[in-house]
Amino acid sequence: MPHSPSSSWEVVIGLETHVQLSTASKMFSDAPNVFGREPNSLASEVDLALPGALPVANRAAVERAIRFGLAIGGTVAPMSVFARKNYFYPDLPKGYQISQYEIPVVQGGQVPYVFEGQPRLAQLTRAHLEEDAGKSVHGIDWGGQDATGIDLNRAGTPLLEIVSEPVLRSPAEAAAYARALHALVVWLDICDGNLQEGSFRCDANVSVRRPGQPLGTRCEIKNLNSFRFLERAIEYEARRQIELIEDGGTVRQQTLLFDPDRGQTRPMRSKEDSHDYRYFPDPDLPPLLIDAPWVRRVREGLPELPAQMAERLVREHALPPADAAWLTQSRAHAAYFEACVGAGAAPKPAANWIMGELAAALNRADLDIADSPLPAAELAQLLLRQADATLSGKTAREVFAALWEGERGVDAIIDRRGLRQIDDGAAIADAVAAVLAANPKNVAEYRAGKTKALNALVGQVMKATGGRANPQQVGQALRAALDA
């Protein structure tokens, strides 16, 4: 295992992200764009590269690229060109991939993200359309022997490859950017975002240098479809390069794979440069023309973007930027928060409960917030009962647990379980008197100047009242009795 990076080194990271577009058919054929079917059941004559089969660009895929370009403030090219990227893989029937090279459909743009609580912008180089390759399936039992099969169902799947500038400086920052980009493409409804199915996967270009020096030799880690693996892979690769240089070696440009079981990168092949692919315009496809009216129609159909909504939540509800960024990680999260506030909950407590108790419960149940068994209106009612002092923090969590398990009606649960907060001054005074009599040591410590002893006494009163006493009134009653 390479040793930890020294602070005298700077890690430089750029990501190339492959986003599978959520179209009904493939990029250049009418074959269905569906995951999980029988091998080779969705490969058309175009996907199989049969003689005479001609590609036709998918208008819906182009429209999704335009949507992304507008969302990031990039330049949508009025004319872009499809090119042939020549290389051989067993699962690439044509012997080339149709992609874009010199003129991509989207140029420039920025992706906003939050890192270490601060808003940042990642500059993009380009986003271009291309088709995916097929898939090699290893470990097939073929007459008692291990064999490799070729599944061409994925061949021709529409991809938008999004290339960042090398502006990321740590594995954690790269993961923060990748999460923000993932949230954006799902928010825009151009990708389903399913990492397990490979709908969103990253290639990480990693190099190291002394601060202020030119960029070092980069290595590319391929096909990372987990944010945790992305972070671990970059962390390992940066340490490997630093150790190699400090030991007198030289980093060679190469393509790597990440082994998550060992937590290591390993060589796949020498890294190609653009000239190795012998790009040239595809003679079967005309230039892609995107006129101003088309761009205007797409712009008019854009939803409020995550960064815009986050700014609005900060402005309208005085939420911290980090809270607003968390709540706009998906349309479902944003909708839940706004429904909760719309039902009467105060914004900051609503944000706290959604990011805290609700998020923890969803995580334990492995559920998305869109599938939450607790409706936003019920959570809002719970927060209103906590705000009007009907519930304490402890009893509010008990009601939350009951709602999560399927009980309905916040007030009904409170009455059924006898959870209404005690704010009767006489009842609280009786409980305080009993606790003071039973805890003379804490009383003496408080009167000797150890104010922390008050917290212990508050806890004893809350315990004696089953967590139902109003904590503020308990504190006041205790101070009055102790200071008398």
N, C-alpha and C positions, 0 to 999 in steps of 0.2 A: 504494500500500500504506500503510495507516494505520501511524503510528509505535507503538512499544512502549508498553504501559500504564505510567502513572506509579504509584509506590508510594503516592501520595496518593489513589488511587482503589481502591474495593472492587468486585469483580465478584460479582454475586448470580445464582445459577443454580438453577433447578428443572427437573426432567425429568418429562415425561409419556411413559411407555413403553407401547407397544402390543405385547402378547404374544399371538401366535396360539396358541390352545389345541389340544392334540393329541387332539382327539376324532375319531371315525370319521365323523361327519356334522356339518352346519353348525349354527349357533346356533339357528335357528328353522325349519329344514326338514330333511328326511331326505336331502338331496343329499349325495354324498360330499365329505368335507373332504380333498381331495388336491391336490397341487401338480404343475403341469407337463403337464396334459392339453390336448387340442385346445381352442382358444378356444370358449367357450360350450357346452361339452359337459357341464358339471356344474351348470348353472343350472336349478333346478326352478321350478315355477309360483310358489312363494313368493318365490324369489330374483328372479324376473322381475316380481313385483308384478302378476300377472294378477288380474282381478276375481274376487272370491270366495275367493281363496287366503288362508288364515289361518295365522299363525305359532304355533308351539308351542315353548316353551323346552326346550333340550337339557339333560337332567338331568346328563349327564357333564360338560358345561361348568360347570354350577353347582357340582358336586362339586370340580372343579379350583380354582374360586374359593375354596371353603371351605378346601381344602388350603393354598392360599397364605395366606389370612387367618390360619389357625392358626399357620403357620410363622413369620410375622412378628410374632405377638403382637397382631394387630389384633382388632377387634370384628366378629364375623360377625353381620350384621343378621338378626334373626328374621323380619323382613318388609322386603323392598325392592321397588322399583317400577320397571318398565320405562317409558321415556318416548320420545316421538318428538322427534328433533332435526331440525328442518326446515331444509334448505338444498338448493340445486340443484347437482348435478354431472352431466355426461352419463352417468357410470358408476354413478349412484345411481337405479335405476329408479323407486323409490317416491316420490322427491322428499323423503324423510326417512330418517334412520338410527334404528334402534331401539337405544337406549342407556339409561343410568341417570343421573339428575340429582340430585334432592333427597335420595333415600335410596339410596346405593350398597350393594352386597352386603358390602363390607368397608370399615371405617372405621378410620383410625389405623394403628398398627403401626410397626415399625422394621426397617430392613435393615442388618445389620452389614457393614462392609467395612474394608479396611486401606489406609491412605494414608500414605506416607512412613514406613512401618514401624510405624505406630501404629494400633491398632484404633479404629474410629469407628462411630457409628450415624447413619443417615439417617432422619429422621422422615418418615413418609408421611402424606399427607392422606386418601387413599382409594384403593380399587381397585374398578372397576365393570365389569360385563359389557356388551358391545355386539356388534354385527355389523360386519364390514368392508364397505367399498364394493367395487365392481368395479374394473377397471383400464383406463385409456386407453392404447392402444398406438399410438405415433406412428411416423411414417416408413414406413408401409406403401405399397408400390408398387401404385397403383390406376390401371391403364391408362396408365402412364408418368408419373403425377403422385403426389406425396407425399400420403398420406391418413392419417387417424387412425381406428383401429377401437376398438370397445368389447368387452372380454372380461369377461363376468360370472361366470366360474368362481369368482373370489374373493368375489363378493357373498354376504354371509351367513356368511362364515367367522367362527367365534367368537373374540372378542378379550377379553382382560382388560386394561383400561387402568389402569396403576399410576402414580399422581400423587404426586411427592415434594413436601415443603415446600421453599421456596427457601433451603435450608441449605448448598448447595455453593458454594465460594468460589474455585474455579479450574478451568480446563479439565481439568487432570490429575486433580483430585479428582472431577469429574463422570464422567470416564472410569473411574476406580477404582470408583465407586458402580455405574455401568452394568455393568461386568464382574462385580461381585459379585451384582447382581440377575440377570444372565443366568445365572450359575452356579447360583443358587438355583432358578430356574424349571425349569432342565434337571434339576437334582438331584431336584426334587420330581416330575419326570416329568409336568409339565403342559404343556410346550412342547418342541419338538425343538431350539430355539435356533438354527436355520439363518438366519444373518444375510443370506446371499446371496439366499435365497428370501423374505426379508421377514418371517420368523417372529418376529423380535425387532427392533423399530425404535423410535427415540427422537425425540421433539420436545423441543427445548431452549428454555426460556424464559430469556432473558438480559437483565440490566439492570446498570447501573453507578451508583455513588453515592460521595460522599465518606464516609469512615468516620464513623459516628454519625448520618448523615442518614437521612431516610425513604427507602423503596425508590424507585428511579427507574422510568421508563417502560420496560416490557419489550417485547422483540421475540421472536417465536417462530420458531425454525428447524425446519422440518418434515422428517420422514422420513429420519433419519440411521441407516443400517443398518451402520455400521462404527465401532468404538471410535476408530480413528485419525481418521476424518472428523469424529466428534463433537467430539473435542478440537480439531482444526484449525478447525472451524466456530465454536466458542465463542471461541477465541482471536482469530480475525479479527473477529467481531462485537463483542467487548468493546473491541478497539482502535478499531473504526469509531465506536462510540458515544462513547468518550472523546475522540477527535479531533474529532467533530462538536460536542460540548459545549464543548470548549476553544476551538474556533473561533467560538463564539457561536451555534451552532445549537441546535436542539431535537430530541430523539429522538421520532419518531412511532411509536405502537404499530402494528405491522404483522407480517404473516406472511412469512417469508423461506424461500428455498431455498438450499442450499449447492452451489456449483459446485466439485467436487474438482479439476478440471483447472486452474482459475484460482485455487483456494484462496480464493474469495470468496463472501460471501452476496449474494443479490440479491432484490429485492422480488417477492413473489408476489401479495399482495392486502392490503388493510387488515385489521388484526386484528379478528376479531369478539369480542364479549362474549356472555355467556350469553343476554342478552335478544334478541340478533339471531337466535337459533335458535328462539325461540318454543316452548320445551319445554312439553309437556303429557303426562299419563299416556296410554300407548297403550291405546285402548279395546278392542283385540283381545287383550290379554294381562292376566290377573289378577295381583294382587300375588304376588311370589315369597316363599313361606313356607318357612323352614328351621327345623325343630324341633330340640330338644336331642339326641334320640337320633341323628339324622342327623349332627350335628356330632360327637357322641361316637364314632360309628363311623369317621368320617374321621380324627379325632385318633388313634384306636388304630392306624390304618394308616399313620401318618406314619413315614418313615425317620428315623434319626439325622440331624440337620440339620448343614450344613457348620460353622456356628459352634460347635455342640456338639462335633462331632468334633475341630475344631481345638483347643478347650479340653482335650479328652481327650488329644490327642497331646502337647500341652505338659505336661500333668500326668503322663502315664504314661511318656513318653519323653524328657522334658526338652528338647524341641525349642524353638527360638526361635519366638515368635508368628508372625513373617513366614514362616518355613519351614512351619509348620502351616497357615497361610492358603493358601500356594501349593499344598501337597499336597492340600488339600480344595477346590480350584477345580472339581473334578468328581468324580463317584462313581468314574470310571475311574482317576483319579490316586490317590485315596484307597485304592482296592482294590489297586492295584499296590504302593503303599508298604506296606500291611499284609501283603500276600502276601510281599513281600521280607523284612520283619522276621519274619514267621511262619516263613520258611525258614531263619532263623538269623542274618541280617545284623544288625549293630548299628544302632540307629535313626538316629543322626546321619550316619554314613557313607552309609547307604542314602538318606537325604534328599539329601545332597550329590550323590551320583551321579545320582539321578533328576532333580534340578533342574539338573544340570550336563551331564555327558556324554550321558545318555539324552535329555534335552530338546533338546540341540543336534542329535543324530542324527535325532530325530523331526522337528524343524523343517526340516532339510536334505531329508528325504524327504517332507515335507508329509504326515505321518501323525499320527493321534491316538494317544494312549498305549494306547487299547484295541486298536489294531491293531499294536502294537509287535512286531517280529520277534524280540525278545529277551524270553523269559519272565522273570517276576520271580524264579522259583526259580534260574535260571541266573545272574542278576545277584547274588543272595544268595551263591551259591557262589563267584563271583568275589571278592566282598567278604570272604568268610571266608578265601580264600587270600591276600588282601592283609593281612588282620588277623594271620594266623599267620606272616607274613614269607616265605611262599612266593613272593610277587610283590612287586616294587617298584611305585611309582606309574606309572613308565613302562611296565613290562611288563604291568601291569594294564590299561592303556589299549590295549595291543596285543591282549591277550586279548579285551577288549571289542569291538574292531573285528572280530576273527574271529567272535565270537558274533553280532554284528550281520549279518555276511555269510552266516550260516547254518551255520557250524560248530557242533557241539554237544559238550558235555562239557568243562567247564573244565579238569579234570585232564588229559584227553586232549590238549587244545590245548597246555597247558603242556609236557607231555612231548614231544609231536610237534615243537614249535618250540624245545625246549631253553631254556625261560624260567624255570626254577626259580632263585630268588634265591640268590646265593652268600653263605653265611654261615660258610664255612670260614675260620677265623682266619688260617691260614698262607697261603691263596690271596689273601686281602685284603691281608695284610702284604706279599706279593710285589708286588702291583699298586701299593700305596702307595709302596714303595721305588723302583719303576721311574718312577713319576710324579714323585717328589721329585727324582730324579736328572735328569729331563728338563726340570724347571721351576725352575732355581735362582733366577730373578728373583722368582717367587711366594714361594719359601721365604724369601728375604731380606726381602721386604716383610712377611711374617707376623712374622718374628723382630724386625723394626723397629717392631712395634706395629700394623701395618695388618691387623686381624683379618679384613677382607673378603677378603683374599687366600686365606683358608681355603676360601671358597665356590668360588673358581676351581679350587683343587686337588681339592675333592670332585667337581666337575664333570668334571675330567680322569680321575679314577679311575673314575667311573661310565661315562664314554665308553670307557675302556680295557677295561672288563668288559662292554660291551654293555648297560649299564643294569641288569645283574643283581646287582651287589653290594648288600648290605644298607647303605643310606645311613647308618644310625645307627652301624654298626660301622666304616664307612669314616671317618666323622668322628672316632670315638674313636681309631682307629689313626693317623690323620693327626696329631691333637693329641699323642698319645704320642710319635710319631716326631719331630715338630717341637720339642716341649718337652724332648726328651732332651738 
